[in-house]
Amino acid sequence: GDRRANALQVYLSKPLTRRGYLFARVIPAAVTLIGLGIVSAAACWLALAAAGLSYDPLAYAGAAAAIVAAVVLLVSIVNLAVLGAREIYSALLIGFVPIAVSILPSMIYMYRPDVFAGVPTLRDLIVFPMNLVWFPDFSRHWGFPLAATLLAIAACLVAVAGWRIERRDIG
């Protein structure tokens, strides 16, 4: 029909799958988030040095890596959770829940440390990321493996989100 009508239609882009679109959005956001985390960690390290405070550099780097990886994991959890939302208000509410739950123990400890007085082990386990600062030996030895594990889990959650969005009937 196009030849008879002397018309030529050129498509300059190839079709993009839903999964490809999701990865094209999530991966640059995660890389940007990691970059901002590295810059923030470096700024905090310089602030420590300017204040005359000392902290083991390897322990600091391990703790910072684990914290940045935890933030990327939270973003991937929110990404997966938001896929089930039908409206923007619900998506914002769903996105707020994992982040609020993750910082709730730290907020409680910051304002009411006496709540954890009877169970210091529980405080040491759930008050994240302060617990990484309290235990520099742990951060030095396990910070980077913890960061790698959290990033691997985040990558798996993004893959699940890609699988889920491909199967979704959008019509």
Secondary structure, 3 states (H helix, E strand, C coil): CCCCCCCCCCCCCCCCCHHHHHHHHHHHHHHHHHHHHHHHHHHHHHHHHHCCCCCCHHHHHHHHHHHHHHHHHHHHHHHHHHCCCCCHHHHHHHHHHHHHHHHHHHHHHHHCHHHHCCCHHHHHHHCCCHHHHHCHHHHHHHHHHHHHHHHHHHHHHHHHHHHHHHHCCCC
